[in-house]
């Protein structure tokens, strides 16, 4: 990959397209750092969808004159493609949804070090220590619940407590969702593989209400079809905005697990 991306990433960040610059990809083919292709373009592999990223790319192009060629896909798919392509990849910048995918590509040695003026804008807890990637947006994992079905006194201090019989049949999960999988990775890192496996087996045996993604979990909690569910915090705010009401008026609430619990992971 081309070394020039490090300065391009800085330009993306400075131009206000703060969702970009997550990682710059490196090569040794002699391209001049910081210069786009001769046709005035760069290539971005994006694990975030076009509705979120597209407007920012338009802003970047308007401010810099650099065109961005984008390949959209699932974050894990984009990581696998980068690893498969290796030095042959056309990618200049990789935008991922979670640190797990970034870590997989970083461990292969494909990333360049981002410029200090980019890295230093981000708290140390949200970036790789060697400056090869930075976090650029954040979303918290939460327990969404219906207050008519779950008393505040019931709310657990830890996501690990959801395997208790008390929660049997009451919790919505989206196991194939990338955010849930990133949470499981964090669970393994924080508590070890044995504890993570025990939690997953406990949840599987506690009659979880399985959904394909976070959105249906949120909708079902709002409508009272599920008592509670594990999701990302912003879905409830998004739904409130769609309805034109304050989030406090919604028939669902968010519980942020306290004390650095893995259930409150920031992706």
C-alpha positions as CSV (number, residue, x, y, z in Angstrom):
1,X,0.0,0.0,0.0
2,X,1.0,3.5,-0.6
3,X,2.8,5.5,2.0
4,X,1.3,8.8,0.8
5,X,-1.9,8.1,2.7
6,X,-0.4,9.4,6.0
7,X,-0.6,13.0,4.9
8,X,-3.9,12.4,3.1
9,X,-5.4,11.1,6.3
10,X,-4.3,14.2,8.0
11,X,-6.0,16.3,5.3
12,X,-9.1,14.3,5.7
13,X,-9.1,14.9,9.5
14,X,-8.3,18.6,9.2
15,X,-11.0,19.1,6.5
16,X,-13.7,18.2,8.9
17,X,-14.3,14.6,7.6
18,X,-13.5,13.3,11.1
19,X,-14.8,9.8,10.3
20,X,-11.8,9.3,8.1
21,X,-8.1,8.8,8.8
22,X,-8.7,5.7,10.9
23,X,-5.7,4.0,9.4
24,X,-3.3,4.7,6.6
25,X,-1.9,1.8,4.6
26,X,1.7,1.6,3.7
27,X,3.8,0.3,0.8
28,X,7.4,0.5,-0.4
29,X,6.7,1.2,-4.1
30,X,8.3,4.7,-3.9
31,X,5.2,6.9,-4.2
32,X,5.7,10.3,-2.7
33,X,4.1,10.5,0.8
34,X,1.0,12.8,0.9
35,X,0.4,12.9,-2.8
36,X,-2.8,11.4,-4.3
37,X,-2.8,9.4,-7.6
38,X,-2.0,11.2,-10.8
39,X,-5.7,11.4,-11.5
40,X,-6.2,13.3,-8.2
41,X,-7.9,10.5,-6.3
42,X,-7.4,8.2,-3.3
43,X,-9.0,4.9,-2.5
44,X,-10.9,4.2,0.7
45,X,-12.0,0.9,2.0
46,X,-15.0,1.6,4.3
47,X,-16.6,-0.7,6.8
48,X,-19.2,2.0,7.5
49,X,-22.1,2.5,5.2
50,X,-22.5,5.1,2.5
51,X,-25.3,7.0,4.1
52,X,-22.9,7.9,7.0
53,X,-19.7,8.4,5.1
54,X,-20.8,9.7,1.7
55,X,-21.6,13.3,2.8
56,X,-18.3,13.6,4.5
57,X,-16.4,12.4,1.4
58,X,-18.3,15.0,-0.6
59,X,-17.2,17.7,1.9
60,X,-13.6,16.5,1.7
61,X,-13.5,16.6,-2.1
62,X,-15.1,20.0,-2.1
63,X,-12.4,21.4,0.3
64,X,-9.3,19.6,-1.2
65,X,-10.2,18.8,-4.8
66,X,-9.2,15.1,-4.2
67,X,-11.7,12.5,-5.4
68,X,-12.3,9.5,-3.2
69,X,-12.9,6.1,-4.7
70,X,-14.8,4.1,-2.1
71,X,-15.3,0.4,-1.7
72,X,-18.1,-0.2,0.9
73,X,-18.6,-3.5,2.7
74,X,-18.7,-5.2,6.1
75,X,-15.8,-4.3,8.3
76,X,-14.6,-7.8,8.6
77,X,-14.9,-8.4,4.9
78,X,-12.9,-5.2,4.2
79,X,-10.2,-6.4,6.6
80,X,-10.1,-9.9,5.0
81,X,-9.8,-8.2,1.6
82,X,-6.9,-6.1,2.7
83,X,-5.1,-9.1,4.2
84,X,-5.7,-11.1,1.0
85,X,-4.5,-8.3,-1.3
86,X,-1.4,-7.5,0.8
87,X,1.0,-5.2,-1.0
88,X,-1.1,-5.4,-4.1
89,X,-4.0,-3.5,-2.6
90,X,-5.1,-0.2,-4.1
91,X,-6.4,1.0,-0.7
92,X,-4.9,4.2,0.8
93,X,-7.2,4.5,3.9
94,X,-9.2,1.9,5.8
95,X,-12.2,2.9,7.9
96,X,-13.4,0.2,10.3
97,X,-16.3,-0.1,12.8
98,X,-14.3,-1.7,15.6
99,X,-10.8,-2.1,16.9
100,X,-10.8,-5.9,16.3
101,X,-10.6,-5.5,12.5
102,X,-8.0,-2.8,12.8
103,X,-5.9,-4.9,15.1
104,X,-6.0,-7.8,12.6
105,X,-4.7,-5.7,9.8
106,X,-2.3,-3.8,12.0
107,X,-0.8,-7.1,13.1
108,X,0.0,-8.0,9.5
109,X,2.2,-4.9,9.3
110,X,0.2,-3.2,6.6
111,X,-0.4,0.2,8.3
112,X,1.8,3.3,8.2
113,X,2.1,5.5,11.3
114,X,-0.3,8.4,11.2
115,X,1.0,12.0,11.6
116,X,1.4,13.3,15.1
117,X,-1.0,16.2,14.4
118,X,-3.7,13.6,13.8
119,X,-2.9,11.1,16.5
120,X,-2.6,13.8,19.2
121,X,-6.2,15.0,18.7
122,X,-7.5,11.7,20.1
123,X,-7.3,10.5,23.7
124,X,-4.7,7.8,24.3
125,X,-7.5,5.3,25.3
126,X,-9.0,5.6,21.8
127,X,-6.0,5.0,19.7
128,X,-3.3,2.3,19.0
129,X,-0.2,3.1,21.1
130,X,2.1,3.1,18.1
131,X,-0.1,5.6,16.2
132,X,-1.1,3.2,13.4
133,X,-4.8,3.9,13.9
134,X,-7.1,6.2,15.8
135,X,-10.7,6.1,16.9
136,X,-12.8,8.7,15.3
137,X,-16.3,8.2,16.5
138,X,-17.6,6.3,19.5
139,X,-20.8,4.4,20.4
140,X,-21.4,2.7,23.7
141,X,-22.8,-0.7,24.3
142,X,-25.9,-0.5,26.6
143,X,-28.8,-2.4,28.0
144,X,-32.0,-0.9,26.6
145,X,-35.1,-1.7,28.6
146,X,-38.8,-1.0,28.9
147,X,-39.4,0.6,32.3
148,X,-42.9,-1.0,32.6
149,X,-41.3,-4.4,32.3
150,X,-37.9,-3.9,34.1
151,X,-37.7,-2.2,37.4
152,X,-34.8,0.1,38.0
153,X,-33.8,-2.0,41.0
154,X,-33.4,-5.0,38.7
155,X,-30.8,-3.4,36.5
156,X,-27.5,-5.4,36.8
157,X,-24.2,-3.9,37.7
158,X,-22.5,-6.2,35.1
159,X,-23.4,-7.6,31.7
160,X,-22.2,-10.9,33.2
161,X,-25.2,-11.0,35.4
162,X,-27.6,-11.5,32.5
163,X,-27.0,-15.2,32.5
164,X,-28.9,-15.4,35.8
165,X,-32.3,-17.3,35.7
166,X,-34.0,-14.0,36.5
167,X,-33.4,-12.8,33.0
168,X,-34.6,-16.0,31.2
169,X,-36.4,-15.2,28.0
170,X,-36.1,-11.4,28.6
171,X,-33.0,-10.3,26.8
172,X,-32.7,-9.5,23.1
173,X,-29.4,-10.3,21.3
174,X,-28.1,-9.8,17.8
175,X,-25.2,-12.4,17.7
176,X,-24.2,-11.8,14.1
177,X,-24.0,-8.0,14.5
178,X,-20.5,-6.6,14.3
179,X,-20.9,-4.5,17.5
180,X,-21.9,-7.6,19.5
181,X,-19.0,-9.5,18.1
182,X,-16.6,-6.7,19.1
183,X,-18.1,-6.8,22.6
184,X,-17.4,-10.6,22.7
185,X,-13.8,-9.8,21.7
186,X,-13.6,-7.3,24.5
187,X,-15.0,-9.8,26.9
188,X,-12.3,-12.3,26.0
189,X,-9.6,-9.6,26.4
190,X,-10.9,-8.4,29.8
191,X,-11.9,-11.7,31.3
192,X,-10.3,-14.4,29.3
193,X,-11.5,-17.0,26.8
194,X,-13.0,-19.4,29.5
195,X,-15.1,-16.6,31.1
196,X,-16.2,-15.4,27.7
197,X,-17.2,-18.9,26.6
198,X,-19.1,-19.4,29.9
199,X,-21.0,-16.2,29.4
200,X,-22.0,-17.1,25.9
201,X,-23.1,-20.6,26.9
202,X,-25.0,-19.1,29.8
203,X,-26.8,-16.6,27.5
204,X,-27.6,-19.3,25.0
205,X,-29.2,-21.4,27.7
206,X,-31.2,-18.5,29.0
207,X,-33.7,-18.3,26.1
208,X,-32.3,-15.1,24.5
209,X,-34.6,-13.3,22.0
210,X,-32.5,-13.4,18.8
211,X,-32.8,-10.7,16.3
212,X,-30.8,-10.0,13.1
213,X,-29.5,-6.6,14.1
214,X,-29.7,-3.9,16.8
215,X,-32.7,-2.0,15.2
216,X,-35.3,-4.7,15.7
217,X,-34.1,-5.1,19.3
218,X,-34.7,-1.5,20.0
219,X,-38.1,-1.5,18.2
220,X,-39.2,-4.5,20.1
221,X,-38.2,-3.1,23.5
222,X,-40.0,0.2,22.7
223,X,-43.1,-1.7,21.8
224,X,-42.9,-4.0,24.9
225,X,-42.3,-7.2,22.9
226,X,-39.0,-7.7,24.7
227,X,-38.2,-6.6,28.2
228,X,-34.6,-5.6,27.5
229,X,-31.7,-6.0,25.0
230,X,-28.1,-5.4,24.3
231,X,-27.5,-2.8,21.7
232,X,-25.7,0.5,20.9
233,X,-26.7,3.7,22.7
234,X,-27.5,5.8,19.7
235,X,-30.4,3.8,18.3
236,X,-32.8,5.2,20.9
237,X,-31.7,8.8,20.2
238,X,-32.0,8.2,16.5
239,X,-35.6,6.9,16.9
240,X,-36.5,9.8,19.1
241,X,-35.2,12.2,16.5
242,X,-37.3,10.5,13.8
243,X,-40.4,10.9,16.0
244,X,-39.6,14.5,16.8
245,X,-39.6,13.9,20.6
246,X,-37.1,14.1,23.4
247,X,-35.4,10.8,24.2
248,X,-36.8,11.0,27.8
249,X,-40.3,10.8,26.2
250,X,-39.6,7.4,24.7
251,X,-41.0,4.2,26.1
252,X,-37.6,2.8,26.6
253,X,-34.6,3.7,28.7
254,X,-30.8,3.1,28.5
255,X,-28.7,1.4,31.2
256,X,-25.0,2.1,31.0
257,X,-23.2,-0.6,32.9
258,X,-21.0,1.1,35.6
259,X,-17.4,0.7,36.8
260,X,-15.7,-0.1,33.5
261,X,-17.8,-3.1,32.9
262,X,-17.4,-4.8,29.5
263,X,-21.1,-4.3,28.8
264,X,-20.4,-0.5,28.4
265,X,-17.7,-1.1,25.8
266,X,-17.0,2.0,23.6
267,X,-16.6,0.9,20.0
